[in-house]
Amino acid sequence: MAMDAAEIERLIKQALPDAQVTIEDLRGDGDHYAAHVISPAFAGKTRVQQHKMVYDALQGRMGGELHALALQTSAN
């Protein structure tokens, strides 16, 4: 079962309430998304740490309900 963009955004904002989140459905299939997440919580973190924070926010849905997520993160 695919996830919708609103659910992805909700999960990320639940974990990172101050985040600005932009989600794009890349293929229109509800399975391949791109996300741009900006959060002050990323300050001082490596790109890998930032991405892990987002993946953690998705609560294990990556690889299951959510097949692919092209992720861009920044602190500002």
N, CA, C, O and CB atoms as a CASP TS submission, in Angstrom:
PFRMAT TS
TARGET T0000
AUTHOR 0000-0000-0000
METHOD Language model
MODEL 1
PARENT N/A
ATOM      1  N   MET     1       0.840  -1.188   0.000  1.00  0.00           N
ATOM      2  CA  MET     1       0.000   0.000   0.000  1.00  0.00           C
ATOM      3  C   MET     1       0.880   1.244   0.000  1.00  0.00           C
ATOM      4  O   MET     1       1.791   1.357   0.820  1.00  0.00           O
ATOM      5  CB  MET     1      -0.953   0.002   1.218  1.00  0.00           C
ATOM      6  N   ALA     2       0.619   2.165  -0.901  1.00  0.00           N
ATOM      7  CA  ALA     2       1.413   3.379  -1.042  1.00  0.00           C
ATOM      8  C   ALA     2       1.028   4.419   0.015  1.00  0.00           C
ATOM      9  O   ALA     2      -0.063   4.385   0.583  1.00  0.00           O
ATOM     10  CB  ALA     2       1.238   3.964  -2.445  1.00  0.00           C
ATOM     11  N   MET     3       1.957   5.336   0.256  1.00  0.00           N
ATOM     12  CA  MET     3       1.695   6.461   1.170  1.00  0.00           C
ATOM     13  C   MET     3       1.360   7.685   0.332  1.00  0.00           C
ATOM     14  O   MET     3       1.798   7.802  -0.812  1.00  0.00           O
ATOM     15  CB  MET     3       2.928   6.745   2.111  1.00  0.00           C
ATOM     16  N   ASP     4       0.584   8.592   0.906  1.00  0.00           N
ATOM     17  CA  ASP     4       0.368   9.848   0.191  1.00  0.00           C
ATOM     18  C   ASP     4       1.278  10.924   0.775  1.00  0.00           C
ATOM     19  O   ASP     4       1.795  10.795   1.885  1.00  0.00           O
ATOM     20  CB  ASP     4      -1.124  10.285   0.270  1.00  0.00           C
ATOM     21  N   ALA     5       1.458  11.984  -0.002  1.00  0.00           N
ATOM     22  CA  ALA     5       2.375  13.060   0.365  1.00  0.00           C
ATOM     23  C   ALA     5       2.000  13.694   1.698  1.00  0.00           C
ATOM     24  O   ALA     5       2.881  14.049   2.481  1.00  0.00           O
ATOM     25  CB  ALA     5       2.398  14.122  -0.721  1.00  0.00           C
ATOM     26  N   ALA     6       0.726  13.839   1.963  1.00  0.00           N
ATOM     27  CA  ALA     6       0.278  14.464   3.214  1.00  0.00           C
ATOM     28  C   ALA     6       0.704  13.646   4.428  1.00  0.00           C
ATOM     29  O   ALA     6       1.051  14.209   5.466  1.00  0.00           O
ATOM     30  CB  ALA     6      -1.247  14.633   3.210  1.00  0.00           C
ATOM     31  N   GLU     7       0.681  12.325   4.303  1.00  0.00           N
ATOM     32  CA  GLU     7       1.096  11.449   5.404  1.00  0.00           C
ATOM     33  C   GLU     7       2.602  11.556   5.644  1.00  0.00           C
ATOM     34  O   GLU     7       3.045  11.581   6.792  1.00  0.00           O
ATOM     35  CB  GLU     7       0.708   9.986   5.105  1.00  0.00           C
ATOM     36  N   ILE     8       3.379  11.617   4.581  1.00  0.00           N
ATOM     37  CA  ILE     8       4.825  11.784   4.712  1.00  0.00           C
ATOM     38  C   ILE     8       5.122  13.102   5.423  1.00  0.00           C
ATOM     39  O   ILE     8       5.922  13.146   6.357  1.00  0.00           O
ATOM     40  CB  ILE     8       5.516  11.742   3.320  1.00  0.00           C
ATOM     41  N   GLU     9       4.474  14.171   4.974  1.00  0.00           N
ATOM     42  CA  GLU     9       4.678  15.483   5.586  1.00  0.00           C
ATOM     43  C   GLU     9       4.264  15.469   7.056  1.00  0.00           C
ATOM     44  O   GLU     9       4.962  16.027   7.902  1.00  0.00           O
ATOM     45  CB  GLU     9       3.890  16.559   4.824  1.00  0.00           C
ATOM     46  N   ARG    10       3.146  14.843   7.360  1.00  0.00           N
ATOM     47  CA  ARG    10       2.662  14.793   8.744  1.00  0.00           C
ATOM     48  C   ARG    10       3.666  14.091   9.659  1.00  0.00           C
ATOM     49  O   ARG    10       3.949  14.571  10.756  1.00  0.00           O
ATOM     50  CB  ARG    10       1.305  14.077   8.809  1.00  0.00           C
ATOM     51  N   LEU    11       4.198  12.966   9.212  1.00  0.00           N
ATOM     52  CA  LEU    11       5.155  12.218  10.016  1.00  0.00           C
ATOM     53  C   LEU    11       6.433  13.015  10.259  1.00  0.00           C
ATOM     54  O   LEU    11       6.973  13.023  11.366  1.00  0.00           O
ATOM     55  CB  LEU    11       5.487  10.898   9.339  1.00  0.00           C
ATOM     56  N   ILE    12       6.910  13.688   9.206  1.00  0.00           N
ATOM     57  CA  ILE    12       8.136  14.483   9.352  1.00  0.00           C
ATOM     58  C   ILE    12       7.894  15.645  10.312  1.00  0.00           C
ATOM     59  O   ILE    12       8.718  15.911  11.186  1.00  0.00           O
ATOM     60  CB  ILE    12       8.618  15.013   7.974  1.00  0.00           C
ATOM     61  N   LYS    13       6.762  16.339  10.151  1.00  0.00           N
ATOM     62  CA  LYS    13       6.468  17.479  11.020  1.00  0.00           C
ATOM     63  C   LYS    13       6.168  17.050  12.460  1.00  0.00           C
ATOM     64  O   LYS    13       6.381  17.819  13.397  1.00  0.00           O
ATOM     65  CB  LYS    13       5.290  18.264  10.462  1.00  0.00           C
ATOM     66  N   GLN    14       5.682  15.843  12.628  1.00  0.00           N
ATOM     67  CA  GLN    14       5.453  15.327  13.975  1.00  0.00           C
ATOM     68  C   GLN    14       6.794  15.188  14.710  1.00  0.00           C
ATOM     69  O   GLN    14       6.893  15.510  15.894  1.00  0.00           O
ATOM     70  CB  GLN    14       4.711  13.959  13.920  1.00  0.00           C
ATOM     71  N   ALA    15       7.818  14.709  14.002  1.00  0.00           N
ATOM     72  CA  ALA    15       9.140  14.524  14.597  1.00  0.00           C
ATOM     73  C   ALA    15       9.953  15.812  14.620  1.00  0.00           C
ATOM     74  O   ALA    15      10.762  16.031  15.522  1.00  0.00           O
ATOM     75  CB  ALA    15       9.901  13.458  13.843  1.00  0.00           C
ATOM     76  N   LEU    16       9.733  16.664  13.618  1.00  0.00           N
ATOM     77  CA  LEU    16      10.478  17.923  13.487  1.00  0.00           C
ATOM     78  C   LEU    16       9.469  19.058  13.316  1.00  0.00           C
ATOM     79  O   LEU    16       9.264  19.541  12.202  1.00  0.00           O
ATOM     80  CB  LEU    16      11.486  17.873  12.272  1.00  0.00           C
ATOM     81  N   PRO    17       8.836  19.487  14.415  1.00  0.00           N
ATOM     82  CA  PRO    17       7.725  20.443  14.317  1.00  0.00           C
ATOM     83  C   PRO    17       8.072  21.778  13.655  1.00  0.00           C
ATOM     84  O   PRO    17       7.200  22.442  13.094  1.00  0.00           O
ATOM     85  CB  PRO    17       7.200  20.714  15.677  1.00  0.00           C
ATOM     86  N   ASP    18       9.336  22.162  13.721  1.00  0.00           N
ATOM     87  CA  ASP    18       9.740  23.450  13.145  1.00  0.00           C
ATOM     88  C   ASP    18      10.136  23.338  11.671  1.00  0.00           C
ATOM     89  O   ASP    18      10.553  24.326  11.068  1.00  0.00           O
ATOM     90  CB  ASP    18      10.899  24.029  13.939  1.00  0.00           C
ATOM     91  N   ALA    19      10.011  22.156  11.093  1.00  0.00           N
ATOM     92  CA  ALA    19      10.484  21.916   9.730  1.00  0.00           C
ATOM     93  C   ALA    19       9.571  22.521   8.673  1.00  0.00           C
ATOM     94  O   ALA    19       8.353  22.594   8.833  1.00  0.00           O
ATOM     95  CB  ALA    19      10.616  20.436   9.487  1.00  0.00           C
ATOM     96  N   GLN    20      10.205  22.952   7.591  1.00  0.00           N
ATOM     97  CA  GLN    20       9.496  23.304   6.371  1.00  0.00           C
ATOM     98  C   GLN    20       9.648  22.085   5.464  1.00  0.00           C
ATOM     99  O   GLN    20      10.768  21.664   5.173  1.00  0.00           O
ATOM    100  CB  GLN    20      10.064  24.645   5.696  1.00  0.00           C
ATOM    101  N   VAL    21       8.550  21.527   5.023  1.00  0.00           N
ATOM    102  CA  VAL    21       8.582  20.278   4.265  1.00  0.00           C
ATOM    103  C   VAL    21       7.883  20.463   2.929  1.00  0.00           C
ATOM    104  O   VAL    21       6.749  20.937   2.866  1.00  0.00           O
ATOM    105  CB  VAL    21       7.926  19.135   5.062  1.00  0.00           C
ATOM    106  N   THR    22       8.574  20.082   1.863  1.00  0.00           N
ATOM    107  CA  THR    22       7.990  20.081   0.525  1.00  0.00           C
ATOM    108  C   THR    22       8.098  18.663  -0.019  1.00  0.00           C
ATOM    109  O   THR    22       9.186  18.091  -0.073  1.00  0.00           O
ATOM    110  CB  THR    22       8.705  21.116  -0.424  1.00  0.00           C
ATOM    111  N   ILE    23       6.968  18.106  -0.418  1.00  0.00           N
ATOM    112  CA  ILE    23       6.927  16.737  -0.941  1.00  0.00           C
ATOM    113  C   ILE    23       6.449  16.782  -2.385  1.00  0.00           C
ATOM    114  O   ILE    23       5.496  17.490  -2.712  1.00  0.00           O
ATOM    115  CB  ILE    23       5.996  15.824  -0.074  1.00  0.00           C
ATOM    116  N   GLU    24       7.113  16.026  -3.240  1.00  0.00           N
ATOM    117  CA  GLU    24       6.719  15.934  -4.649  1.00  0.00           C
ATOM    118  C   GLU    24       6.585  14.460  -5.027  1.00  0.00           C
ATOM    119  O   GLU    24       7.499  13.672  -4.783  1.00  0.00           O
ATOM    120  CB  GLU    24       7.758  16.654  -5.576  1.00  0.00           C
ATOM    121  N   ASP    25       5.467  14.090  -5.611  1.00  0.00           N
ATOM    122  CA  ASP    25       5.259  12.729  -6.116  1.00  0.00           C
ATOM    123  C   ASP    25       5.909  12.671  -7.497  1.00  0.00           C
ATOM    124  O   ASP    25       5.396  13.258  -8.450  1.00  0.00           O
ATOM    125  CB  ASP    25       3.711  12.347  -6.179  1.00  0.00           C
ATOM    126  N   LEU    26       7.017  11.979  -7.608  1.00  0.00           N
ATOM    127  CA  LEU    26       7.824  12.010  -8.826  1.00  0.00           C
ATOM    128  C   LEU    26       7.193  11.302 -10.016  1.00  0.00           C
ATOM    129  O   LEU    26       7.413  11.703 -11.159  1.00  0.00           O
ATOM    130  CB  LEU    26       9.148  11.404  -8.553  1.00  0.00           C
ATOM    131  N   ARG    27       6.410  10.253  -9.765  1.00  0.00           N
ATOM    132  CA  ARG    27       5.836   9.473 -10.866  1.00  0.00           C
ATOM    133  C   ARG    27       4.321   9.468 -10.882  1.00  0.00           C
ATOM    134  O   ARG    27       3.706   8.930 -11.802  1.00  0.00           O
ATOM    135  CB  ARG    27       6.324   8.066 -10.797  1.00  0.00           C
ATOM    136  N   GLY    28       3.720  10.066  -9.867  1.00  0.00           N
ATOM    137  CA  GLY    28       2.273  10.054  -9.791  1.00  0.00           C
ATOM    138  C   GLY    28       1.716   8.718  -9.329  1.00  0.00           C
ATOM    139  O   GLY    28       0.519   8.458  -9.448  1.00  0.00           O
ATOM    140  N   ASP    29       2.601   7.867  -8.796  1.00  0.00           N
ATOM    141  CA  ASP    29       2.164   6.529  -8.386  1.00  0.00           C
ATOM    142  C   ASP    29       2.058   6.369  -6.872  1.00  0.00           C
ATOM    143  O   ASP    29       1.713   5.290  -6.391  1.00  0.00           O
ATOM    144  CB  ASP    29       3.115   5.497  -8.930  1.00  0.00           C
ATOM    145  N   GLY    30       2.353   7.437  -6.108  1.00  0.00           N
ATOM    146  CA  GLY    30       2.282   7.349  -4.664  1.00  0.00           C
ATOM    147  C   GLY    30       3.359   6.464  -4.068  1.00  0.00           C
ATOM    148  O   GLY    30       3.250   6.035  -2.919  1.00  0.00           O
ATOM    149  N   ASP    31       4.393   6.190  -4.837  1.00  0.00           N
ATOM    150  CA  ASP    31       5.445   5.276  -4.403  1.00  0.00           C
ATOM    151  C   ASP    31       6.843   5.874  -4.490  1.00  0.00           C
ATOM    152  O   ASP    31       7.764   5.401  -3.823  1.00  0.00           O
ATOM    153  CB  ASP    31       5.392   4.026  -5.220  1.00  0.00           C
ATOM    154  N   HIS    32       7.008   6.908  -5.305  1.00  0.00           N
ATOM    155  CA  HIS    32       8.308   7.535  -5.530  1.00  0.00           C
ATOM    156  C   HIS    32       8.184   9.036  -5.278  1.00  0.00           C
ATOM    157  O   HIS    32       7.539   9.757  -6.038  1.00  0.00           O
ATOM    158  CB  HIS    32       8.825   7.255  -6.977  1.00  0.00           C
ATOM    159  N   TYR    33       8.812   9.489  -4.202  1.00  0.00           N
ATOM    160  CA  TYR    33       8.684  10.882  -3.793  1.00  0.00           C
ATOM    161  C   TYR    33      10.045  11.557  -3.700  1.00  0.00           C
ATOM    162  O   TYR    33      11.080  10.903  -3.570  1.00  0.00           O
ATOM    163  CB  TYR    33       7.959  10.978  -2.456  1.00  0.00           C
ATOM    164  N   ALA    34      10.011  12.867  -3.768  1.00  0.00           N
ATOM    165  CA  ALA    34      11.156  13.700  -3.426  1.00  0.00           C
ATOM    166  C   ALA    34      10.703  14.580  -2.266  1.00  0.00           C
ATOM    167  O   ALA    34       9.584  15.093  -2.265  1.00  0.00           O
ATOM    168  CB  ALA    34      11.662  14.561  -4.665  1.00  0.00           C
ATOM    169  N   ALA    35      11.578  14.750  -1.285  1.00  0.00           N
ATOM    170  CA  ALA    35      11.267  15.598  -0.139  1.00  0.00           C
ATOM    171  C   ALA    35      12.407  16.570   0.086  1.00  0.00           C
ATOM    172  O   ALA    35      13.582  16.208   0.026  1.00  0.00           O
ATOM    173  CB  ALA    35      11.011  14.753   1.130  1.00  0.00           C
ATOM    174  N   HIS    36      12.031  17.818   0.349  1.00  0.00           N
ATOM    175  CA  HIS    36      12.992  18.837   0.746  1.00  0.00           C
ATOM    176  C   HIS    36      12.583  19.268   2.148  1.00  0.00           C
ATOM    177  O   HIS    36      11.485  19.785   2.356  1.00  0.00           O
ATOM    178  CB  HIS    36      13.026  20.063  -0.271  1.00  0.00           C
ATOM    179  N   VAL    37      13.473  19.051   3.101  1.00  0.00           N
ATOM    180  CA  VAL    37      13.168  19.325   4.497  1.00  0.00           C
ATOM    181  C   VAL    37      14.188  20.320   5.031  1.00  0.00           C
ATOM    182  O   VAL    37      15.395  20.081   4.983  1.00  0.00           O
ATOM    183  CB  VAL    37      13.167  18.018   5.341  1.00  0.00           C
ATOM    184  N   ILE    38      13.683  21.441   5.539  1.00  0.00           N
ATOM    185  CA  ILE    38      14.521  22.477   6.143  1.00  0.00           C
ATOM    186  C   ILE    38      14.141  22.560   7.611  1.00  0.00           C
ATOM    187  O   ILE    38      12.977  22.772   7.950  1.00  0.00           O
ATOM    188  CB  ILE    38      14.346  23.871   5.422  1.00  0.00           C
ATOM    189  N   SER    39      15.139  22.392   8.488  1.00  0.00           N
ATOM    190  CA  SER    39      14.860  22.443   9.913  1.00  0.00           C
ATOM    191  C   SER    39      16.075  22.937  10.685  1.00  0.00           C
ATOM    192  O   SER    39      17.193  22.484  10.438  1.00  0.00           O
ATOM    193  CB  SER    39      14.431  21.070  10.422  1.00  0.00           C
ATOM    194  N   PRO    40      15.865  23.864  11.620  1.00  0.00           N
ATOM    195  CA  PRO    40      16.964  24.291  12.485  1.00  0.00           C
ATOM    196  C   PRO    40      17.542  23.122  13.293  1.00  0.00           C
ATOM    197  O   PRO    40      18.685  23.195  13.742  1.00  0.00           O
ATOM    198  CB  PRO    40      16.487  25.391  13.432  1.00  0.00           C
ATOM    199  N   ALA    41      16.779  22.063  13.480  1.00  0.00           N
ATOM    200  CA  ALA    41      17.262  20.884  14.212  1.00  0.00           C
ATOM    201  C   ALA    41      18.434  20.212  13.495  1.00  0.00           C
ATOM    202  O   ALA    41      19.159  19.428  14.106  1.00  0.00           O
ATOM    203  CB  ALA    41      16.123  19.874  14.400  1.00  0.00           C
ATOM    204  N   PHE    42      18.627  20.507  12.218  1.00  0.00           N
ATOM    205  CA  PHE    42      19.720  19.924  11.448  1.00  0.00           C
ATOM    206  C   PHE    42      21.043  20.660  11.655  1.00  0.00           C
ATOM    207  O   PHE    42      22.089  20.161  11.240  1.00  0.00           O
ATOM    208  CB  PHE    42      19.366  19.921   9.980  1.00  0.00           C
ATOM    209  N   ALA    43      21.022  21.818  12.279  1.00  0.00           N
ATOM    210  CA  ALA    43      22.235  22.623  12.464  1.00  0.00           C
ATOM    211  C   ALA    43      23.306  21.804  13.175  1.00  0.00           C
ATOM    212  O   ALA    43      23.048  21.180  14.204  1.00  0.00           O
ATOM    213  CB  ALA    43      21.924  23.912  13.266  1.00  0.00           C
ATOM    214  N   GLY    44      24.513  21.816  12.611  1.00  0.00           N
ATOM    215  CA  GLY    44      25.628  21.105  13.203  1.00  0.00           C
ATOM    216  C   GLY    44      25.655  19.614  12.929  1.00  0.00           C
ATOM    217  O   GLY    44      26.566  18.917  13.377  1.00  0.00           O
ATOM    218  N   LYS    45      24.673  19.117  12.204  1.00  0.00           N
ATOM    219  CA  LYS    45      24.590  17.692  11.886  1.00  0.00           C
ATOM    220  C   LYS    45      25.136  17.445  10.476  1.00  0.00           C
ATOM    221  O   LYS    45      25.027  18.298   9.595  1.00  0.00           O
ATOM    222  CB  LYS    45      23.121  17.185  12.002  1.00  0.00           C
ATOM    223  N   THR    46      25.719  16.275  10.288  1.00  0.00           N
ATOM    224  CA  THR    46      26.163  15.900   8.940  1.00  0.00           C
ATOM    225  C   THR    46      24.934  15.590   8.082  1.00  0.00           C
ATOM    226  O   THR    46      23.831  15.412   8.599  1.00  0.00           O
ATOM    227  CB  THR    46      27.136  14.666   8.988  1.00  0.00           C
ATOM    228  N   ARG    47      25.136  15.532   6.798  1.00  0.00           N
ATOM    229  CA  ARG    47      24.037  15.206   5.883  1.00  0.00           C
ATOM    230  C   ARG    47      23.464  13.826   6.221  1.00  0.00           C
ATOM    231  O   ARG    47      22.248  13.633   6.188  1.00  0.00           O
ATOM    232  CB  ARG    47      24.522  15.245   4.407  1.00  0.00           C
ATOM    233  N   VAL    48      24.326  12.883   6.540  1.00  0.00           N
ATOM    234  CA  VAL    48      23.866  11.537   6.896  1.00  0.00           C
ATOM    235  C   VAL    48      23.011  11.591   8.163  1.00  0.00           C
ATOM    236  O   VAL    48      21.971  10.936   8.227  1.00  0.00           O
ATOM    237  CB  VAL    48      25.072  10.581   7.098  1.00  0.00           C
ATOM    238  N   GLN    49      23.426  12.353   9.160  1.00  0.00           N
ATOM    239  CA  GLN    49      22.643  12.486  10.392  1.00  0.00           C
ATOM    240  C   GLN    49      21.292  13.144  10.116  1.00  0.00           C
ATOM    241  O   GLN    49      20.275  12.740  10.678  1.00  0.00           O
ATOM    242  CB  GLN    49      23.423  13.301  11.436  1.00  0.00           C
ATOM    243  N   GLN    50      21.285  14.153   9.253  1.00  0.00           N
ATOM    244  CA  GLN    50      20.035  14.827   8.890  1.00  0.00           C
ATOM    245  C   GLN    50      19.081  13.844   8.226  1.00  0.00           C
ATOM    246  O   GLN    50      17.899  13.793   8.566  1.00  0.00           O
ATOM    247  CB  GLN    50      20.309  16.023   7.953  1.00  0.00           C
ATOM    248  N   HIS    51      19.586  13.072   7.289  1.00  0.00           N
ATOM    249  CA  HIS    51      18.738  12.107   6.575  1.00  0.00           C
ATOM    250  C   HIS    51      18.229  11.038   7.536  1.00  0.00           C
ATOM    251  O   HIS    51      17.077  10.616   7.437  1.00  0.00           O
ATOM    252  CB  HIS    51      19.517  11.450   5.407  1.00  0.00           C
ATOM    253  N   LYS    52      19.077  10.597   8.465  1.00  0.00           N
ATOM    254  CA  LYS    52      18.639   9.604   9.444  1.00  0.00           C
ATOM    255  C   LYS    52      17.496  10.149  10.292  1.00  0.00           C
ATOM    256  O   LYS    52      16.567   9.415  10.628  1.00  0.00           O
ATOM    257  CB  LYS    52      19.809   9.181  10.342  1.00  0.00           C
ATOM    258  N   MET    53      17.559  11.431  10.639  1.00  0.00           N
ATOM    259  CA  MET    53      16.474  12.047  11.418  1.00  0.00           C
ATOM    260  C   MET    53      15.157  11.974  10.645  1.00  0.00           C
ATOM    261  O   MET    53      14.106  11.699  11.224  1.00  0.00           O
ATOM    262  CB  MET    53      16.813  13.522  11.760  1.00  0.00           C
ATOM    263  N   VAL    54      15.218  12.218   9.345  1.00  0.00           N
ATOM    264  CA  VAL    54      14.000  12.161   8.524  1.00  0.00           C
ATOM    265  C   VAL    54      13.517  10.715   8.399  1.00  0.00           C
ATOM    266  O   VAL    54      12.327  10.442   8.559  1.00  0.00           O
ATOM    267  CB  VAL    54      14.258  12.767   7.116  1.00  0.00           C
ATOM    268  N   TYR    55      14.430   9.798   8.115  1.00  0.00           N
ATOM    269  CA  TYR    55      14.034   8.388   8.003  1.00  0.00           C
ATOM    270  C   TYR    55      13.450   7.878   9.313  1.00  0.00           C
ATOM    271  O   TYR    55      12.472   7.131   9.305  1.00  0.00           O
ATOM    272  CB  TYR    55      15.235   7.521   7.594  1.00  0.00           C
ATOM    273  N   ASP    56      14.039   8.274  10.439  1.00  0.00           N
ATOM    274  CA  ASP    56      13.490   7.893  11.746  1.00  0.00           C
ATOM    275  C   ASP    56      12.068   8.423  11.910  1.00  0.00           C
ATOM    276  O   ASP    56      11.207   7.749  12.475  1.00  0.00           O
ATOM    277  CB  ASP    56      14.387   8.420  12.885  1.00  0.00           C
ATOM    278  N   ALA    57      11.831   9.637  11.410  1.00  0.00           N
ATOM    279  CA  ALA    57      10.495  10.246  11.500  1.00  0.00           C
ATOM    280  C   ALA    57       9.455   9.419  10.734  1.00  0.00           C
ATOM    281  O   ALA    57       8.271   9.436  11.071  1.00  0.00           O
ATOM    282  CB  ALA    57      10.526  11.690  10.953  1.00  0.00           C
ATOM    283  N   LEU    58       9.900   8.705   9.715  1.00  0.00           N
ATOM    284  CA  LEU    58       8.975   7.911   8.895  1.00  0.00           C
ATOM    285  C   LEU    58       8.626   6.575   9.545  1.00  0.00           C
ATOM    286  O   LEU    58       7.862   5.791   8.982  1.00  0.00           O
ATOM    287  CB  LEU    58       9.578   7.664   7.519  1.00  0.00           C
ATOM    288  N   GLN    59       9.169   6.319  10.704  1.00  0.00           N
ATOM    289  CA  GLN    59       8.773   5.197  11.567  1.00  0.00           C
ATOM    290  C   GLN    59       8.766   3.846  10.854  1.00  0.00           C
ATOM    291  O   GLN    59       7.801   3.089  10.955  1.00  0.00           O
ATOM    292  CB  GLN    59       7.407   5.458  12.135  1.00  0.00           C
ATOM    293  N   GLY    60       9.836   3.554  10.143  1.00  0.00           N
ATOM    294  CA  GLY    60       9.969   2.238   9.519  1.00  0.00           C
ATOM    295  C   GLY    60       9.197   2.034   8.240  1.00  0.00           C
ATOM    296  O   GLY    60       9.136   0.912   7.737  1.00  0.00           O
ATOM    297  N   ARG    61       8.608   3.070   7.701  1.00  0.00           N
ATOM    298  CA  ARG    61       7.812   2.908   6.480  1.00  0.00           C
ATOM    299  C   ARG    61       8.651   2.875   5.203  1.00  0.00           C
ATOM    300  O   ARG    61       8.171   2.439   4.157  1.00  0.00           O
ATOM    301  CB  ARG    61       6.809   4.024   6.383  1.00  0.00           C
ATOM    302  N   MET    62       9.912   3.338   5.285  1.00  0.00           N
ATOM    303  CA  MET    62      10.780   3.280   4.109  1.00  0.00           C
ATOM    304  C   MET    62      11.001   1.830   3.713  1.00  0.00           C
ATOM    305  O   MET    62      11.267   0.981   4.563  1.00  0.00           O
ATOM    306  CB  MET    62      12.132   3.982   4.381  1.00  0.00           C
ATOM    307  N   GLY    63      10.891   1.550   2.425  1.00  0.00           N
ATOM    308  CA  GLY    63      11.085   0.206   1.929  1.00  0.00           C
ATOM    309  C   GLY    63       9.822  -0.644   1.982  1.00  0.00           C
ATOM    310  O   GLY    63       9.774  -1.726   1.398  1.00  0.00           O
ATOM    311  N   GLY    64       8.815  -0.162   2.671  1.00  0.00           N
ATOM    312  CA  GLY    64       7.535  -0.866   2.734  1.00  0.00           C
ATOM    313  C   GLY    64       6.475  -0.041   2.037  1.00  0.00           C
ATOM    314  O   GLY    64       6.321  -0.099   0.817  1.00  0.00           O
ATOM    315  N   GLU    65       5.739   0.735   2.836  1.00  0.00           N
ATOM    316  CA  GLU    65       4.702   1.613   2.273  1.00  0.00           C
ATOM    317  C   GLU    65       5.301   2.681   1.367  1.00  0.00           C
ATOM    318  O   GLU    65       4.671   3.115   0.402  1.00  0.00           O
ATOM    319  CB  GLU    65       3.903   2.278   3.395  1.00  0.00           C
ATOM    320  N   LEU    66       6.514   3.095   1.684  1.00  0.00           N
ATOM    321  CA  LEU    66       7.202   4.137   0.918  1.00  0.00           C
ATOM    322  C   LEU    66       8.402   3.502   0.234  1.00  0.00           C
ATOM    323  O   LEU    66       9.381   3.140   0.887  1.00  0.00           O
ATOM    324  CB  LEU    66       7.643   5.333   1.834  1.00  0.00           C
ATOM    325  N   HIS    67       8.319   3.370  -1.073  1.00  0.00           N
ATOM    326  CA  HIS    67       9.342   2.651  -1.827  1.00  0.00           C
ATOM    327  C   HIS    67      10.608   3.484  -2.028  1.00  0.00           C
ATOM    328  O   HIS    67      11.712   2.986  -1.808  1.00  0.00           O
ATOM    329  CB  HIS    67       8.787   2.228  -3.173  1.00  0.00           C
ATOM    330  N   ALA    68      10.463   4.743  -2.443  1.00  0.00           N
ATOM    331  CA  ALA    68      11.634   5.559  -2.768  1.00  0.00           C
ATOM    332  C   ALA    68      11.398   7.006  -2.333  1.00  0.00           C
ATOM    333  O   ALA    68      10.324   7.573  -2.532  1.00  0.00           O
ATOM    334  CB  ALA    68      11.946   5.494  -4.286  1.00  0.00           C
ATOM    335  N   LEU    69      12.441   7.579  -1.733  1.00  0.00           N
ATOM    336  CA  LEU    69      12.378   8.967  -1.298  1.00  0.00           C
ATOM    337  C   LEU    69      13.699   9.636  -1.601  1.00  0.00           C
ATOM    338  O   LEU    69      14.713   9.342  -0.969  1.00  0.00           O
ATOM    339  CB  LEU    69      12.043   9.071   0.205  1.00  0.00           C
ATOM    340  N   ALA    70      13.687  10.547  -2.579  1.00  0.00           N
ATOM    341  CA  ALA    70      14.863  11.375  -2.875  1.00  0.00           C
ATOM    342  C   ALA    70      14.826  12.516  -1.860  1.00  0.00           C
ATOM    343  O   ALA    70      13.873  13.294  -1.826  1.00  0.00           O
ATOM    344  CB  ALA    70      14.866  11.917  -4.392  1.00  0.00           C
ATOM    345  N   LEU    71      15.858  12.608  -1.042  1.00  0.00           N
ATOM    346  CA  LEU    71      15.817  13.495   0.106  1.00  0.00           C
ATOM    347  C   LEU    71      16.864  14.590   0.025  1.00  0.00           C
ATOM    348  O   LEU    71      18.038  14.324  -0.232  1.00  0.00           O
ATOM    349  CB  LEU    71      16.004  12.707   1.369  1.00  0.00           C
ATOM    350  N   GLN    72      16.431  15.822   0.246  1.00  0.00           N
ATOM    351  CA  GLN    72      17.326  16.967   0.392  1.00  0.00           C
ATOM    352  C   GLN    72      17.027  17.588   1.743  1.00  0.00           C
ATOM    353  O   GLN    72      15.867  17.823   2.081  1.00  0.00           O
ATOM    354  CB  GLN    72      17.146  18.012  -0.778  1.00  0.00           C
ATOM    355  N   THR    73      18.072  17.853   2.516  1.00  0.00           N
ATOM    356  CA  THR    73      17.880  18.463   3.834  1.00  0.00           C
ATOM    357  C   THR    73      18.836  19.631   3.995  1.00  0.00           C
ATOM    358  O   THR    73      19.907  19.677   3.389  1.00  0.00           O
ATOM    359  CB  THR    73      18.094  17.425   4.967  1.00  0.00           C
ATOM    360  N   SER    74      18.413  20.582   4.835  1.00  0.00           N
ATOM    361  CA  SER    74      19.287  21.693   5.196  1.00  0.00           C
ATOM    362  C   SER    74      18.764  22.330   6.488  1.00  0.00           C
ATOM    363  O   SER    74      17.603  22.168   6.864  1.00  0.00           O
ATOM    364  CB  SER    74      19.363  22.746   4.039  1.00  0.00           C
ATOM    365  N   ALA    75      19.665  23.060   7.150  1.00  0.00           N
ATOM    366  CA  ALA    75      19.317  23.719   8.400  1.00  0.00           C
ATOM    367  C   ALA    75      18.648  25.068   8.152  1.00  0.00           C
ATOM    368  O   ALA    75      17.991  25.608   9.042  1.00  0.00           O
ATOM    369  CB  ALA    75      20.559  23.902   9.260  1.00  0.00           C
ATOM    370  N   ASN    76      18.809  25.606   6.962  1.00  0.00           N
ATOM    371  CA  ASN    76      18.174  26.896   6.630  1.00  0.00           C
ATOM    372  C   ASN    76      17.887  27.020   5.162  1.00  0.00           C
ATOM    373  O   ASN    76      17.356  28.039   4.721  1.00  0.00           O
ATOM    374  CB  ASN    76      19.047  28.049   7.064  1.00  0.00           C
TER
END
